Amino acid sequence: MAFAVFQFLWVCNDYLVALVFLGGTRDVRVMTINLAELIGQHGQDWHLLTAGAFITMVLPMVVFFALQHFFVRGMTAGSVNA
């Protein structure tokens, strides 16, 4: 289960897979690719970028906190009890 949490968080932020499988058209882009384009040509609109970054962090945080028990159990599975 700990591996599943890591895998979900890793795949959720993967730009290349989303770009290759969904294509580059505007109607099928995922949120992370749209967020990368919010920076703009000269780096303006930082208020939109930070708001969008917060929105894209909500789903991975919900998954992590929902599965936190399994994550901690997986991390401490190899520890030695004294």
The first five atom37 places (N, CA, C, CB, O) and aatype in JSON, in Angstrom:
{
  "aatype": [12, 0, 13, 0, 19, 13, 5, 13, 10, 17, 19, 4, 2, 3, 18, 10, 19, 0, 10, 19, 13, 10, 7, 7, 16, 1, 3, 19, 1, 19, 12, 16, 9, 2, 10, 0, 6, 10, 9, 7, 5, 8, 7, 5, 3, 17, 8, 10, 10, 16, 0, 7, 0, 13, 9, 16, 12, 19, 10, 14, 12, 19, 19, 13, 13, 0, 10, 5, 8, 13, 13, 19, 1, 7, 12, 16, 0, 7, 15, 19, 2, 0],
  "atom_mask": [
    [1, 1, 1, 1, 1],
    [1, 1, 1, 1, 1],
    [1, 1, 1, 1, 1],
    [1, 1, 1, 1, 1],
    [1, 1, 1, 1, 1],
    [1, 1, 1, 1, 1],
    [1, 1, 1, 1, 1],
    [1, 1, 1, 1, 1],
    [1, 1, 1, 1, 1],
    [1, 1, 1, 1, 1],
    [1, 1, 1, 1, 1],
    [1, 1, 1, 1, 1],
    [1, 1, 1, 1, 1],
    [1, 1, 1, 1, 1],
    [1, 1, 1, 1, 1],
    [1, 1, 1, 1, 1],
    [1, 1, 1, 1, 1],
    [1, 1, 1, 1, 1],
    [1, 1, 1, 1, 1],
    [1, 1, 1, 1, 1],
    [1, 1, 1, 1, 1],
    [1, 1, 1, 1, 1],
    [1, 1, 1, 0, 1],
    [1, 1, 1, 0, 1],
    [1, 1, 1, 1, 1],
    [1, 1, 1, 1, 1],
    [1, 1, 1, 1, 1],
    [1, 1, 1, 1, 1],
    [1, 1, 1, 1, 1],
    [1, 1, 1, 1, 1],
    [1, 1, 1, 1, 1],
    [1, 1, 1, 1, 1],
    [1, 1, 1, 1, 1],
    [1, 1, 1, 1, 1],
    [1, 1, 1, 1, 1],
    [1, 1, 1, 1, 1],
    [1, 1, 1, 1, 1],
    [1, 1, 1, 1, 1],
    [1, 1, 1, 1, 1],
    [1, 1, 1, 0, 1],
    [1, 1, 1, 1, 1],
    [1, 1, 1, 1, 1],
    [1, 1, 1, 0, 1],
    [1, 1, 1, 1, 1],
    [1, 1, 1, 1, 1],
    [1, 1, 1, 1, 1],
    [1, 1, 1, 1, 1],
    [1, 1, 1, 1, 1],
    [1, 1, 1, 1, 1],
    [1, 1, 1, 1, 1],
    [1, 1, 1, 1, 1],
    [1, 1, 1, 0, 1],
    [1, 1, 1, 1, 1],
    [1, 1, 1, 1, 1],
    [1, 1, 1, 1, 1],
    [1, 1, 1, 1, 1],
    [1, 1, 1, 1, 1],
    [1, 1, 1, 1, 1],
    [1, 1, 1, 1, 1],
    [1, 1, 1, 1, 1],
    [1, 1, 1, 1, 1],
    [1, 1, 1, 1, 1],
    [1, 1, 1, 1, 1],
    [1, 1, 1, 1, 1],
    [1, 1, 1, 1, 1],
    [1, 1, 1, 1, 1],
    [1, 1, 1, 1, 1],
    [1, 1, 1, 1, 1],
    [1, 1, 1, 1, 1],
    [1, 1, 1, 1, 1],
    [1, 1, 1, 1, 1],
    [1, 1, 1, 1, 1],
    [1, 1, 1, 1, 1],
    [1, 1, 1, 0, 1],
    [1, 1, 1, 1, 1],
    [1, 1, 1, 1, 1],
    [1, 1, 1, 1, 1],
    [1, 1, 1, 0, 1],
    [1, 1, 1, 1, 1],
    [1, 1, 1, 1, 1],
    [1, 1, 1, 1, 1],
    [1, 1, 1, 1, 1]
  ],
  "atom_positions": [
    [[0.82, -1.19, 0.0], [0.0, 0.0, 0.0], [0.86, 1.26, 0.0], [-0.93, -0.01, 1.2], [0.51, 2.26, -0.63]],
    [[2.0, 1.21, 0.71], [2.9, 2.37, 0.7], [3.42, 2.63, -0.71], [4.08, 2.15, 1.68], [3.56, 3.78, -1.13]],
    [[3.72, 1.55, -1.43], [4.16, 1.71, -2.81], [3.06, 2.3, -3.68], [4.61, 0.35, -3.39], [3.34, 3.1, -4.57]],
    [[1.81, 1.93, -3.43], [0.7, 2.48, -4.2], [0.55, 3.98, -3.98], [-0.61, 1.76, -3.83], [0.24, 4.72, -4.91]],
    [[0.78, 4.44, -2.75], [0.71, 5.87, -2.47], [1.81, 6.61, -3.23], [0.83, 6.14, -0.95], [1.56, 7.63, -3.86]],
    [[3.04, 6.08, -3.15], [4.15, 6.7, -3.89], [3.89, 6.69, -5.39], [5.46, 5.98, -3.59], [4.14, 7.69, -6.06]],
    [[3.39, 5.59, -5.91], [3.13, 5.47, -7.35], [2.07, 6.46, -7.79], [2.71, 4.04, -7.7], [2.2, 7.08, -8.84]],
    [[1.01, 6.61, -7.01], [-0.04, 7.57, -7.37], [0.51, 8.99, -7.41], [-1.21, 7.48, -6.39], [0.24, 9.74, -8.35]],
    [[1.27, 9.37, -6.39], [1.81, 10.73, -6.34], [2.81, 10.97, -7.46], [2.46, 10.99, -5.0], [2.89, 12.09, -7.97]],
    [[3.56, 9.95, -7.84], [4.53, 10.09, -8.91], [3.85, 10.23, -10.26], [5.48, 8.9, -8.93], [4.21, 11.1, -11.05]],
    [[2.85, 9.39, -10.53], [2.16, 9.42, -11.81], [1.28, 10.66, -11.93], [1.32, 8.17, -11.99], [1.1, 11.18, -13.03]],
    [[0.75, 11.14, -10.83], [-0.12, 12.31, -10.86], [0.63, 13.54, -11.39], [-0.67, 12.59, -9.47], [0.02, 14.4, -12.03]],
    [[1.92, 13.63, -11.14], [2.7, 14.79, -11.55], [3.52, 14.54, -12.81], [3.6, 15.2, -10.45], [4.43, 15.32, -13.11]],
    [[3.24, 13.49, -13.55], [4.04, 13.14, -14.72], [3.51, 13.88, -15.95], [4.04, 11.61, -14.95], [2.44, 13.56, -16.46]],
    [[4.27, 14.84, -16.42], [3.87, 15.62, -17.6], [3.96, 14.8, -18.88], [4.73, 16.86, -17.73], [3.06, 14.86, -19.71]],
    [[5.04, 14.05, -19.05], [5.33, 13.4, -20.33], [4.28, 12.35, -20.66], [6.71, 12.75, -20.29], [3.83, 12.28, -21.81]],
    [[3.89, 11.54, -19.71], [2.89, 10.5, -19.98], [1.57, 11.13, -20.38], [2.69, 9.6, -18.76], [0.92, 10.68, -21.33]],
    [[1.16, 12.16, -19.67], [-0.09, 12.83, -20.0], [-0.02, 13.47, -21.38], [-0.43, 13.88, -18.95], [-0.99, 13.44, -22.13]],
    [[1.1, 14.05, -21.7], [1.24, 14.71, -23.0], [1.26, 13.7, -24.14], [2.51, 15.55, -23.03], [0.67, 13.95, -25.19]],
    [[1.93, 12.57, -23.95], [2.03, 11.57, -25.01], [0.7, 10.86, -25.24], [3.12, 10.55, -24.67], [0.26, 10.72, -26.38]],
    [[0.06, 10.41, -24.18], [-1.15, 9.61, -24.34], [-2.39, 10.45, -24.65], [-1.39, 8.81, -23.1], [-3.27, 9.98, -25.37]],
    [[-2.47, 11.65, -24.14], [-3.65, 12.47, -24.37], [-3.5, 13.41, -25.57], [-3.97, 13.27, -23.14], [-4.5, 13.88, -26.11]],
    [[-2.28, 13.68, -25.97], [-2.06, 14.58, -27.08], [-1.92, 16.01, -26.6], [0.0, 0.0, 0.0], [-2.05, 16.3, -25.41]],
    [[-1.65, 16.89, -27.52], [-1.38, 18.27, -27.14], [-2.52, 19.23, -27.37], [0.0, 0.0, 0.0], [-2.33, 20.45, -27.26]],
    [[-3.71, 18.72, -27.68], [-4.82, 19.64, -27.92], [-5.35, 20.21, -26.61], [-5.95, 18.94, -28.69], [-5.22, 19.6, -25.55]],
    [[-5.94, 21.37, -26.69], [-6.39, 22.07, -25.5], [-7.54, 21.39, -24.77], [-6.8, 23.46, -25.87], [-7.67, 21.53, -23.55]],
    [[-8.37, 20.65, -25.47], [-9.55, 20.08, -24.83], [-9.27, 18.8, -24.04], [-10.6, 19.79, -25.88], [-10.13, 18.35, -23.3]],
    [[-8.08, 18.21, -24.19], [-7.78, 16.97, -23.46], [-6.57, 17.1, -22.55], [-7.55, 15.83, -24.43], [-6.05, 16.09, -22.06]],
    [[-6.11, 18.3, -22.31], [-4.96, 18.49, -21.42], [-5.34, 18.26, -19.97], [-4.37, 19.89, -21.6], [-6.46, 18.55, -19.54]],
    [[-4.38, 17.73, -19.22], [-4.61, 17.55, -17.79], [-4.25, 18.84, -17.05], [-3.79, 16.35, -17.23], [-3.65, 19.75, -17.62]],
    [[-4.62, 18.89, -15.77], [-4.45, 20.12, -14.98], [-2.98, 20.52, -14.85], [-5.05, 19.93, -13.6], [-2.67, 21.71, -14.9]],
    [[-2.08, 19.56, -14.7], [-0.68, 19.92, -14.49], [-0.06, 20.55, -15.73], [0.12, 18.7, -14.09], [0.79, 21.43, -15.6]],
    [[-0.47, 20.12, -16.91], [0.05, 20.74, -18.14], [-0.5, 22.15, -18.29], [-0.3, 19.88, -19.38], [0.23, 23.06, -18.68]],
    [[-1.78, 22.34, -17.99], [-2.35, 23.68, -18.03], [-1.7, 24.59, -17.0], [-3.86, 23.63, -17.8], [-1.53, 25.79, -17.24]],
    [[-1.35, 24.03, -15.86], [-0.69, 24.83, -14.83], [0.69, 25.3, -15.31], [-0.55, 24.01, -13.53], [1.08, 26.43, -15.02]],
    [[1.4, 24.45, -16.02], [2.72, 24.85, -16.53], [2.6, 25.99, -17.55], [3.42, 23.65, -17.17], [3.52, 26.79, -17.68]],
    [[1.51, 26.06, -18.26], [1.32, 27.13, -19.24], [0.83, 28.43, -18.62], [0.34, 26.68, -20.3], [0.82, 29.46, -19.29]],
    [[0.43, 28.41, -17.37], [-0.02, 29.64, -16.71], [1.12, 30.62, -16.45], [-0.71, 29.3, -15.42], [0.87, 31.8, -16.2]],
    [[2.34, 30.15, -16.49], [3.47, 31.02, -16.2], [3.53, 32.16, -17.22], [4.8, 30.22, -16.21], [3.87, 33.29, -16.88]],
    [[3.21, 31.86, -18.45], [3.2, 32.89, -19.48], [4.58, 33.09, -20.09], [0.0, 0.0, 0.0], [5.55, 32.45, -19.69]],
    [[4.65, 33.96, -21.06], [5.89, 34.18, -21.79], [6.92, 34.92, -20.94], [5.61, 34.97, -23.06], [8.11, 34.62, -21.03]],
    [[6.5, 35.85, -20.13], [7.42, 36.65, -19.34], [7.35, 36.36, -17.85], [7.16, 38.1, -19.58], [7.95, 37.09, -17.05]],
    [[6.64, 35.34, -17.45], [6.58, 34.96, -16.05], [5.62, 35.78, -15.21], [0.0, 0.0, 0.0], [5.79, 35.87, -14.0]],
    [[4.63, 36.38, -15.83], [3.66, 37.15, -15.07], [2.52, 36.24, -14.6], [3.1, 38.32, -15.92], [2.56, 35.04, -14.83]],
    [[1.54, 36.8, -13.96], [0.36, 36.08, -13.45], [0.72, 35.05, -12.4], [-0.38, 35.42, -14.58], [0.25, 33.91, -12.46]],
    [[1.56, 35.42, -11.44], [1.95, 34.49, -10.39], [0.8, 34.19, -9.44], [3.12, 35.04, -9.61], [0.77, 33.12, -8.82]],
    [[-0.14, 35.1, -9.32], [-1.3, 34.83, -8.47], [-2.14, 33.69, -9.02], [-2.15, 36.09, -8.32], [-2.68, 32.9, -8.25]],
    [[-2.27, 33.6, -10.34], [-2.98, 32.48, -10.95], [-2.21, 31.18, -10.82], [-3.26, 32.77, -12.42], [-2.79, 30.11, -10.61]],
    [[-0.89, 31.28, -10.94], [-0.06, 30.08, -10.83], [-0.11, 29.48, -9.44], [1.38, 30.41, -11.2], [-0.22, 28.26, -9.29]],
    [[-0.04, 30.31, -8.41], [-0.08, 29.77, -7.06], [-1.46, 29.23, -6.71], [0.32, 30.85, -6.05], [-1.57, 28.22, -6.01]],
    [[-2.51, 29.85, -7.19], [-3.86, 29.33, -6.96], [-4.05, 27.99, -7.68], [-4.92, 30.34, -7.42], [-4.63, 27.07, -7.12]],
    [[-3.56, 27.9, -8.89], [-3.65, 26.64, -9.63], [-2.81, 25.54, -9.0], [0.0, 0.0, 0.0], [-3.23, 24.38, -8.99]],
    [[-1.65, 25.89, -8.48], [-0.8, 24.89, -7.81], [-1.48, 24.36, -6.57], [0.56, 25.5, -7.44], [-1.39, 23.16, -6.28]],
    [[-2.16, 25.21, -5.84], [-2.9, 24.76, -4.66], [-4.02, 23.81, -5.05], [-3.47, 25.95, -3.89], [-4.25, 22.8, -4.37]],
    [[-4.73, 24.11, -6.12], [-5.83, 23.25, -6.56], [-5.3, 21.89, -7.02], [-6.61, 23.93, -7.71], [-5.93, 20.87, -6.73]],
    [[-4.16, 21.86, -7.71], [-3.63, 20.57, -8.17], [-3.05, 19.76, -7.02], [-2.56, 20.79, -9.23], [-2.87, 18.55, -7.16]],
    [[-2.75, 20.38, -5.89], [-2.22, 19.64, -4.74], [-3.32, 19.0, -3.92], [-1.41, 20.56, -3.86], [-3.03, 18.14, -3.09]],
    [[-4.57, 19.38, -4.12], [-5.65, 18.88, -3.26], [-5.84, 17.37, -3.41], [-6.96, 19.61, -3.6], [-5.9, 16.67, -2.4]],
    [[-5.93, 16.85, -4.62], [-6.16, 15.42, -4.82], [-5.04, 14.55, -4.27], [-6.34, 15.14, -6.29], [-5.33, 13.59, -3.56]],
    [[-3.75, 14.83, -4.56], [-2.7, 14.0, -3.95], [-2.68, 14.08, -2.43], [-1.36, 14.42, -4.49], [-2.37, 13.08, -1.77]],
    [[-3.0, 15.23, -1.86], [-3.03, 15.34, -0.4], [-4.17, 14.52, 0.19], [-3.16, 16.8, 0.02], [-4.0, 13.89, 1.23]],
    [[-5.33, 14.51, -0.46], [-6.45, 13.71, 0.01], [-6.1, 12.23, -0.04], [-7.71, 13.99, -0.82], [-6.39, 11.49, 0.9]],
    [[-5.48, 11.8, -1.13], [-5.08, 10.39, -1.25], [-4.04, 10.05, -0.19], [-4.51, 10.09, -2.65], [-4.14, 8.99, 0.44]],
    [[-3.07, 10.91, 0.02], [-2.03, 10.63, 1.02], [-2.62, 10.53, 2.42], [-0.96, 11.71, 0.98], [-2.31, 9.59, 3.16]],
    [[-3.46, 11.48, 2.8], [-4.01, 11.45, 4.15], [-5.01, 10.3, 4.34], [-4.68, 12.77, 4.46], [-5.15, 9.78, 5.45]],
    [[-5.7, 9.92, 3.28], [-6.62, 8.79, 3.38], [-5.86, 7.47, 3.56], [-7.51, 8.72, 2.14], [-6.35, 6.56, 4.24]],
    [[-4.7, 7.36, 2.97], [-3.91, 6.12, 3.02], [-2.68, 6.25, 3.91], [-3.48, 5.71, 1.62], [-1.75, 5.46, 3.8]],
    [[-2.67, 7.24, 4.79], [-1.51, 7.49, 5.63], [-1.21, 6.31, 6.55], [-1.72, 8.74, 6.45], [-0.04, 6.03, 6.8]],
    [[-2.21, 5.63, 7.04], [-2.01, 4.49, 7.93], [-1.2, 3.4, 7.22], [-3.36, 3.93, 8.41], [-0.28, 2.83, 7.8]],
    [[-1.55, 3.11, 5.97], [-0.83, 2.09, 5.21], [0.58, 2.55, 4.87], [-1.58, 1.76, 3.93], [1.52, 1.75, 4.84]],
    [[0.73, 3.83, 4.63], [2.05, 4.38, 4.33], [3.0, 4.22, 5.52], [1.94, 5.86, 3.93], [4.14, 3.79, 5.35]],
    [[2.53, 4.56, 6.7], [3.36, 4.45, 7.9], [3.65, 2.98, 8.21], [2.68, 5.12, 9.11], [4.76, 2.64, 8.6]],
    [[2.66, 2.12, 8.03], [2.86, 0.7, 8.26], [3.91, 0.14, 7.3], [1.55, -0.05, 8.1], [4.74, -0.68, 7.71]],
    [[3.89, 0.56, 6.06], [4.89, 0.1, 5.09], [6.28, 0.62, 5.39], [0.0, 0.0, 0.0], [7.27, -0.08, 5.16]],
    [[6.37, 1.85, 5.89], [7.68, 2.42, 6.22], [8.28, 1.76, 7.45], [7.55, 3.92, 6.46], [9.51, 1.62, 7.54]],
    [[7.45, 1.34, 8.4], [7.98, 0.75, 9.63], [7.95, -0.78, 9.6], [7.19, 1.25, 10.83], [8.22, -1.41, 10.63]],
    [[7.64, -1.39, 8.48], [7.54, -2.85, 8.4], [8.89, -3.52, 8.62], [6.97, -3.28, 7.06], [8.95, -4.62, 9.16]],
    [[9.96, -2.88, 8.23], [11.28, -3.48, 8.38], [12.01, -3.05, 9.62], [0.0, 0.0, 0.0], [13.17, -3.42, 9.81]],
    [[11.38, -2.28, 10.47], [12.06, -1.81, 11.67], [12.15, -2.92, 12.71], [11.33, -0.58, 12.25], [11.38, -3.87, 12.69]],
    [[13.1, -2.78, 13.6], [13.32, -3.78, 14.64], [12.66, -3.3, 15.92], [14.84, -4.03, 14.85], [12.92, -2.18, 16.37]],
    [[11.83, -4.1, 16.5], [11.2, -3.77, 17.78], [12.08, -4.28, 18.92], [9.77, -4.38, 17.88], [12.51, -5.43, 18.9]],
    [[12.34, -3.44, 19.89], [13.18, -3.85, 21.0], [12.38, -4.25, 22.19], [14.12, -2.76, 21.38], [12.94, -4.63, 23.22]]
  ]
}
